[in-house]
């Protein structure tokens, strides 16, 4: 569409007025103080995204920010700076995302045609006010991450007829005022989830729109190669420009930051200033690689925020400013242009999986490794290990952790490492859970869900050597926001207990998966960060002081999605293990 930029290098700056009121000072790479828009423009940013809440003053936590008055004032500055302006209608008085799409309080009693009319009128009146005030956006989002729907419960998935009617009401207002329309979903790297949503919505009458917006966070929404495949296939399906309406990555790990070490591992890049820059370079290049120039760019979500003592959360490690407001090197990624496309240049070499072998077992070092290119494609490259056969034999016979360095021919400076752990683990005795493989179905388990729409099915797999007994897993699926608990109550004596399980599945905003142990008032919980690429082994430990019952289980709270759990085990730990 001609009204859209050829390539967006954008930032969501919705928090900037609030941060400035709290005393934030922004500085360029050399320490020079600059205002937010000047700093952004100096490094190649050409677009700004702002969110709009209906009546945020009714929600104390909002501080009254992201109101129409704030949006008008900031939007006017954006237009004066010559930047493109994307307006994100949340259609809520506060946050809207896959897990929560609350109606504005003023609309709580509205349903059907009355709710559609309210949505149309609010969209139209907002755009009229912005146009009259010199702050007209170039494009609007009709809702924020609406894969689970909007304006719950009226527009909650899987009621796509209602979803389509509500979204169409917003589209109609935007069309009357000549503004381009984006439909924004999460799960940018999961083609099937995004495609299924658009298929359903279009089948139920979703009006024409101009662009697809995706959220893609590499610790939630699949791998970079998943993102590449998803964007390519969506472009082929719909022929629409596709933007990453939200993306971000951490520049450090801290105890109270937004990202933790497990999520860093899933993303595949270190949470360092250099790792953050590399992630931004990757998403720019992946977008630029979409055929037909339909990959239209990237918006970094809330880059201009500074860590604040005792606050933690997003600002602690996900923005692109240090504590004094100085820009980190990730800001230089916004200088990207299509003629700087790096294509098949290697961005990352994946280390081989860590091995656990018994003493005098065999350590295997692969001859080839997987590598990720900047365009999101995967390649296989040779590796040469700097270890002699004698050194390898000694490692096999010596208990402990052994590390082996390798080099990639033709890629100077690219070093890789293989890790092997030699030595058998101490046995913990019998599994205290009954039927942990679900051979008898759920007869020995307590399964609680938020409704019959939540599917929990037992699926067998057959690991080598065949014909070994199957390893069953419980596969979870729901087409709307859901809760699930799978648990047992086990009689125990005083001591320390460890619950283990393996889980894999989709992750996104407000997915909460936990292993839980409870005894009386004592509770131990371990948060699991799912990924579809591999099973995540997790454990929770609890000290039980008196004989009684121990509640052991898995709790899942999630937007629409899937997951699987297997290899449940509860053990009483021996003294040397505790």
C-alpha positions in Angstrom: 0.0 0.0 0.0 1.5 3.3 -1.1 0.6 5.1 2.2 2.9 2.7 4.1 6.7 3.2 4.4 8.9 0.9 2.5 10.6 -0.1 5.7 9.7 0.9 9.2 12.4 1.4 11.8 10.2 2.2 14.7 10.0 2.6 18.4 7.0 2.4 20.7 7.5 5.4 22.9 4.3 5.3 24.9 6.1 5.3 28.3 8.3 8.4 27.4 6.0 11.1 28.9 5.7 9.1 32.2 9.5 8.5 32.3 10.2 12.1 31.6 7.9 13.2 34.4 9.8 10.8 36.7 13.1 12.6 35.8 14.5 10.6 32.9 17.3 12.3 30.9 18.2 10.7 27.5 21.7 10.9 26.2 23.2 9.9 22.9 26.1 7.4 22.6 28.6 10.1 23.4 26.7 11.4 26.4 25.0 14.4 24.8 21.6 15.1 26.2 18.8 14.9 23.6 15.0 14.7 23.6 13.4 11.4 22.7 12.5 12.2 19.2 15.8 13.8 18.4 17.7 10.8 19.8 15.5 8.4 17.8 15.8 10.4 14.5 19.6 10.7 14.9 20.0 6.9 14.6 17.6 6.3 11.7 14.2 5.8 13.4 11.4 6.9 11.0 8.3 5.9 12.9 6.8 6.0 16.4 4.0 3.9 17.9 1.8 5.1 20.7 -0.8 3.2 22.6 -4.2 4.7 23.6 -6.3 3.7 26.5 -10.0 4.8 26.6 -10.2 6.3 30.1 -7.0 5.5 31.9 -7.8 7.9 34.7 -10.3 5.3 36.0 -7.5 2.9 36.6 -5.1 4.2 39.3 -2.1 2.1 38.1 -2.1 3.9 34.8 -1.3 7.2 36.4 -3.6 8.7 33.8 -1.1 8.2 31.0 -1.8 7.0 27.5 -5.0 9.1 27.5 -6.3 11.0 24.4 -4.8 14.2 25.8 -1.4 12.7 26.2 -1.6 11.1 22.7 -2.6 14.4 21.1 0.3 16.2 22.7 2.9 13.6 21.8 1.4 12.8 18.4 1.7 16.5 17.5 5.4 16.3 18.3 5.8 13.2 16.3 4.3 14.8 13.2 6.3 18.0 13.6 9.4 15.8 13.7 8.5 14.3 10.3 8.1 10.8 11.7 5.4 8.3 10.7 2.8 7.7 13.5 1.2 4.3 14.3 -1.6 4.5 16.8 -2.4 1.4 18.9 -6.0 1.3 20.0 -6.2 -1.0 23.0 -10.0 -0.5 23.5 -9.6 -0.8 27.2 -8.9 1.5 30.1 -5.6 -0.2 30.8 -3.5 -3.0 29.3 -4.9 -5.3 26.6 -3.0 -8.4 25.6 -3.7 -12.1 24.8 -4.6 -12.8 28.4 -6.7 -9.7 29.2 -9.0 -7.8 26.9 -11.1 -5.9 29.4 -13.9 -3.7 28.2 -13.7 0.0 29.1 -15.8 0.7 32.2 -18.0 3.0 30.2 -18.9 0.1 27.9 -19.4 -2.7 30.4 -23.2 -2.8 30.0 -23.0 -2.7 26.2 -23.4 -5.7 23.9 -24.1 -6.5 20.3 -24.8 -3.6 18.0 -24.5 -1.1 20.9 -20.9 -2.2 21.6 -20.0 -2.1 17.9 -21.4 1.4 17.7 -19.4 2.5 20.7 -16.2 1.1 19.2 -16.9 2.8 15.9 -17.7 6.1 17.5 -14.7 6.1 19.8 -12.4 5.3 16.9 -13.9 8.0 14.7 -14.0 10.7 17.4 -10.4 10.0 18.5 -9.2 10.3 14.9 -11.2 13.5 14.3 -9.7 15.0 17.5 -6.1 14.0 16.4 -6.6 15.4 12.9 -7.9 18.7 14.2 -5.0 18.9 16.6 -2.3 18.2 14.0 -1.6 14.7 15.3 -3.2 12.4 12.7 -1.7 8.9 12.6 -0.8 7.3 9.3 -1.9 3.9 10.5 -4.0 2.4 13.4 -4.1 -0.9 15.1 -7.7 -2.1 15.7 -6.8 -3.7 19.0 -3.6 -4.9 20.6 -2.5 -8.5 20.3 -6.1 -9.7 19.6 -5.4 -13.4 18.9 -7.6 -14.3 21.8 -10.1 -11.6 20.8 -11.1 -8.3 22.2 -13.6 -6.6 24.5 -14.2 -9.8 26.6 -16.5 -11.6 26.9 -18.3 -10.3 23.8 -15.4 -10.7 21.4 -13.6 -13.6 23.0 -12.2 -16.4 20.8 -13.4 -18.7 19.4 -16.5 -16.5 18.7 -15.0 -15.2 15.5 -18.3 -13.8 14.2 -18.3 -11.4 17.1 -14.6 -10.6 16.8 -15.1 -9.8 13.1 -18.0 -7.5 13.7 -16.2 -5.6 16.4 -13.0 -5.2 14.5 -15.0 -4.2 11.4 -16.5 -1.4 13.4 -13.1 0.1 14.1 -12.0 -0.5 10.5 -15.1 1.4 9.2 -14.1 4.5 11.2 -10.5 4.4 10.1 -11.6 4.0 6.4 -13.9 7.0 6.7 -10.9 9.1 7.7 -8.4 7.7 5.3 -6.1 5.9 7.8 -4.4 2.7 7.1 -5.4 -0.3 9.2 -3.2 -3.0 10.9 -4.4 -6.2 12.5 -2.0 -7.1 15.3 -1.5 -10.6 16.8 1.1 -12.1 19.1 3.0 -15.3 18.2 5.0 -13.9 15.2 7.1 -17.0 14.9 4.2 -19.5 15.0 2.6 -19.5 11.5 -0.1 -22.0 12.3 -1.5 -19.9 15.2 -1.5 -16.7 13.2 -2.8 -18.3 10.0 -5.6 -20.0 11.8 -6.7 -16.7 13.3 -6.9 -14.9 10.0 -8.6 -17.9 8.3 -11.3 -17.9 10.9 -11.7 -14.1 11.1 -11.8 -13.7 7.3 -14.3 -16.6 7.0 -16.5 -14.7 9.4 -16.4 -11.5 7.5 -13.3 -9.6 8.6 -13.2 -6.5 6.4 -10.2 -5.7 4.3 -7.1 -4.4 6.1 -3.8 -3.0 5.0 -1.1 -4.6 7.1 -0.4 -7.6 9.4 1.3 -6.7 12.7 3.1 -9.4 14.7 4.7 -9.4 18.1 7.9 -11.3 18.1 10.0 -11.7 21.2 12.6 -14.5 20.7 12.2 -15.8 24.3 8.5 -16.3 23.7 7.5 -16.6 20.1 9.7 -19.2 18.4 13.1 -19.2 16.8 14.4 -16.7 14.3 14.0 -19.4 11.6 10.4 -19.9 12.8 9.9 -16.1 12.3 11.3 -16.2 8.8 9.1 -19.1 7.8 6.0 -17.5 9.4 6.5 -14.2 7.7 7.2 -15.7 4.3 4.1 -17.9 4.4 1.8 -15.2 5.7 3.1 -12.9 2.9 2.3 -15.7 0.3 -1.1 -16.3 1.9 -2.4 -12.7 2.1 -0.2 -10.5 0.0 -0.2 -7.9 2.8 2.7 -5.9 4.2 3.9 -7.5 7.5 5.5 -5.5 10.3 6.9 -6.6 13.7 4.7 -4.3 15.7 6.6 -5.3 18.9 10.0 -6.8 19.5 12.7 -6.3 22.2 15.6 -8.1 23.9 17.5 -7.7 27.2 20.9 -6.1 27.6 21.7 -7.7 30.9 20.4 -10.2 33.5 19.5 -9.0 36.9 17.6 -10.6 39.8 14.5 -8.4 39.3 14.7 -7.9 35.5 12.1 -8.9 33.0 14.2 -11.7 31.4 15.9 -14.5 33.3 18.6 -17.0 32.4 16.2 -19.7 31.1 14.6 -17.2 28.7 18.1 -16.1 27.6 18.9 -19.7 26.7 15.6 -20.0 24.7 16.4 -16.8 22.8 19.9 -18.1 22.0 21.8 -14.9 22.5 23.5 -13.5 25.5 21.7 -10.8 27.5 24.5 -8.2 26.9 24.6 -4.9 25.0 26.2 -6.8 22.1 23.6 -9.6 22.3 20.8 -7.1 22.3 22.3 -5.4 19.2 22.7 -8.7 17.4 19.0 -9.6 18.0 17.9 -6.2 16.6 20.2 -6.7 13.5 18.6 -10.2 13.1 15.0 -9.0 13.1 15.7 -6.2 10.8 17.3 -8.6 8.3 14.6 -11.3 8.6 12.0 -8.7 7.9 13.9 -7.4 4.9 14.2 -10.9 3.5 10.4 -11.5 3.0 9.7 -11.8 -0.7 8.0 -9.0 -2.6 9.3 -6.4 -0.1 6.3 -7.3 2.1 8.5 -7.4 5.2 8.0 -3.8 6.2 10.1 -3.4 9.3 10.2 -3.3 13.1 9.0 -1.5 16.1 11.0 -1.8 19.4 8.7 -1.9 22.3 9.5 0.7 25.0 13.2 1.3 24.3 13.5 4.6 26.2 13.2 3.6 29.8 15.9 3.6 32.5 16.5 1.2 35.4 15.2 2.6 38.7 16.4 1.4 42.1 13.9 -1.1 43.7 11.5 -1.1 40.7 12.8 -4.0 38.5 10.7 -5.2 35.6 11.0 -4.1 32.0 13.0 -1.0 32.5 15.6 -3.0 34.5 17.0 -4.7 31.4 14.8 -4.5 28.3 15.2 -0.9 27.2 18.2 0.4 25.3 19.4 3.0 27.9 21.8 2.6 30.7 21.0 3.9 34.2 22.2 7.4 33.3 20.0 7.5 30.2 22.9 6.9 27.7 21.9 4.9 24.7 23.3 1.4 24.3 24.7 0.1 21.0 21.4 -1.5 20.0 20.2 2.0 18.9 22.7 1.7 16.0 20.6 -1.1 14.6 18.0 1.5 13.4 20.5 2.7 10.8 19.5 -0.5 8.8 18.4 0.0 5.2 17.4 -2.6 2.6 20.7 -2.1 0.9 22.5 -3.1 4.1 20.8 -6.5 4.0 23.3 -9.2 5.3 21.4 -12.2 3.8 23.3 -15.5 4.2 26.0 -14.1 6.5 26.2 -16.2 9.6 24.7 -14.6 12.7 25.1 -17.5 15.2 26.6 -20.9 15.4 24.7 -23.3 17.6 26.7 -25.3 20.1 26.0 -29.1 20.3 23.7 -30.3 23.1 25.5 -31.0 26.4 26.2 -34.7 26.9 25.8 -36.7 30.1 27.7 -40.0 30.1 28.7 -42.6 32.6 32.4 -43.0 33.5 34.2 -44.8 30.6 31.3 -44.0 28.3 31.7 -42.3 24.9 31.8 -38.6 24.2 30.8 -37.8 20.7 31.9 -34.6 19.0 29.9 -33.8 15.9 31.6 -33.0 12.5 29.0 -30.4 11.6 27.0 -27.8 13.5 23.8 -25.8 12.7 24.2 -22.1 12.0 21.7 -19.2 11.7 22.1 -16.7 8.9 20.9 -13.1 9.2 18.0 -13.8 6.9 16.6 -16.4 9.3 17.6 -19.4 7.3 19.5 -22.4 8.9 22.6 -23.9 7.5 25.0 -26.8 8.3 28.7 -25.9 8.6 31.8 -28.0 9.4 33.7 -27.7 12.7 37.1 -28.8 13.8 37.6 -29.7 17.5 40.9 -28.9 19.1 41.3 -32.1 21.2 43.4 -35.2 20.7 42.1 -38.7 20.9 44.1 -39.2 24.1 42.6 -36.1 25.7 39.1 -37.3 24.7 39.7 -40.8 26.2 40.9 -39.2 29.5 37.8 -37.1 29.7 35.6 -40.2 29.2 37.3 -41.9 32.2 37.4 -38.8 34.5 34.3 -37.8 36.4 33.4 -34.1 36.1 32.5 -31.5 33.5 34.7 -31.3 30.4 34.8 -28.5 27.8 36.1 -28.8 24.2 37.0 -25.9 22.0 36.3 -25.9 18.3 36.8 -23.7 15.3 34.9 -23.2 12.0 37.1 -23.3 8.9 37.0 -20.1 7.0 35.4 -18.1 9.8 38.1 -16.5 11.8 37.2 -15.6 15.4 34.2 -17.9 15.4 34.8 -20.3 18.3 32.4 -23.0 19.5 32.4 -25.2 22.6 31.1 -28.7 23.4 30.4 -29.7 27.0 30.2 -33.2 28.4 29.5 -34.3 32.0 31.1 -37.6 33.0 29.8 -39.6 35.9 26.6 -41.3 36.8 24.0 -39.6 39.0 23.0 -40.8 42.4 19.7 -42.8 42.3 16.9 -41.3 44.4 14.8 -44.4 44.9 11.3 -45.0 43.8 8.9 -42.5 42.2 6.3 -41.6 44.8 3.7 -40.6 42.2 1.1 -43.2 41.2 1.0 -44.1 37.5 3.4 -41.2 36.4 3.2 -42.4 32.8 -0.6 -42.3 32.6 -0.8 -45.9 31.6 -4.2 -46.0 33.3 -5.4 -42.6 31.9 -6.2 -40.0 34.5 -7.5 -42.5 37.0 -4.8 -41.8 39.6 -4.6 -38.1 38.9 -6.7 -35.0 39.7 -7.3 -33.0 36.5 -9.1 -29.7 36.8 -9.7 -27.3 33.9 -11.6 -24.0 33.4 -14.0 -25.7 31.0 -14.8 -28.5 28.6 -13.1 -26.5 25.8 -9.7 -27.4 27.4 -8.4 -30.6 25.9 -6.0 -32.9 27.8 -5.1 -36.0 25.9 -2.5 -38.7 26.5 -0.1 -39.2 23.6 2.5 -42.0 23.4 6.0 -41.8 22.0 8.4 -44.6 21.4 12.0 -43.8 22.2 14.9 -46.0 21.1 15.5 -48.9 21.4 12.3 -50.1 19.8 10.1 -51.8 21.0 10.6 -50.0 24.3 7.4 -49.2 26.4 5.9 -45.9 25.3 6.7 -42.6 27.1 3.4 -40.9 27.4 2.8 -37.2 27.6 -0.3 -35.2 28.4 -1.0 -32.8 25.5 -2.9 -29.6 26.4 -4.8 -27.4 24.0 -7.4 -24.7 24.2 -8.8 -22.2 21.8 -9.5 -19.5 24.4 -7.9 -18.4 27.7 -7.7 -21.3 30.0 -6.5 -22.8 33.3 -5.4 -26.4 34.0 -4.2 -28.2 37.1 -2.8 -31.8 37.0 -1.9 -33.1 40.4 -1.7 -35.9 43.0 -1.9 -35.9 46.8 0.9 -38.2 48.2 1.2 -39.3 51.9 4.7 -38.4 53.1 7.0 -38.4 56.2 9.1 -35.4 57.2 12.0 -34.8 54.8 12.9 -33.0 51.6 11.1 -33.8 48.4 11.8 -33.0 44.8 9.2 -32.8 42.0 10.4 -33.1 38.4 8.7 -32.9 35.0 9.5 -32.1 31.4 7.3 -29.5 29.6 7.2 -28.0 26.2 4.7 -25.6 24.5 4.0 -22.1 23.3 4.8 -19.1 25.4 3.7 -15.5 25.1 2.5 -12.6 27.3 0.9 -13.9 30.6 1.6 -17.6 30.0 2.2 -19.0 33.5 3.3 -22.6 33.8 4.5 -23.8 37.2 5.6 -27.0 39.0 4.1 -26.8 42.6 4.6 -28.6 45.9 2.4 -27.8 48.8 2.4 -29.1 52.4 0.2 -27.3 54.9 1.2 -23.6 54.6 4.5 -24.3 52.9 4.7 -24.0 49.1 7.5 -24.3 46.6 6.9 -23.2 43.0 9.2 -23.2 39.9 8.2 -21.2 36.9 8.7 -23.0 33.5 9.4 -21.0 30.4 8.1 -23.2 27.6 9.5 -23.6 24.1 8.3 -25.8 21.3 11.8 -26.7 20.2 12.7 -29.0 23.1 11.5 -30.4 26.4 12.3 -28.2 29.4 13.2 -30.2 32.5 12.2 -28.4 35.7 12.1 -29.2 39.3 10.7 -27.8 42.6 11.9 -28.8 46.1 10.1 -28.5 49.4 11.1 -29.3 53.0 8.2 -31.2 54.8 8.3 -30.8 58.6 5.4 -33.1 59.7 3.9 -36.3 58.4 0.8 -35.7 56.2 -0.1 -35.1 52.5 2.0 -33.5 49.9 0.2 -31.9 47.0 2.4 -32.2 43.8 1.4 -31.0 40.4 1.5 -28.7 37.4 -0.5 -25.5 37.1 -1.0 -23.7 33.7 -2.7 -20.3 33.1 -2.5 -19.3 29.5 -4.0 -17.5 26.5 -5.1 -19.8 23.6 -2.3 -22.3 22.9 -0.8 -25.7 23.4 1.5 -27.5 25.8 2.7 -31.0 26.8 4.0 -32.5 30.0 5.8 -35.8 30.6 8.2 -37.7 33.0 6.6 -36.6 36.2 8.6 -37.8 39.2 8.4 -37.2 43.0 11.3 -38.3 45.1 12.3 -38.1 48.7 15.9 -36.7 48.6 18.7 -38.4 50.3 20.7 -36.4 52.8 23.7 -36.0 50.5 21.4 -34.7 47.7 19.5 -32.2 49.8 
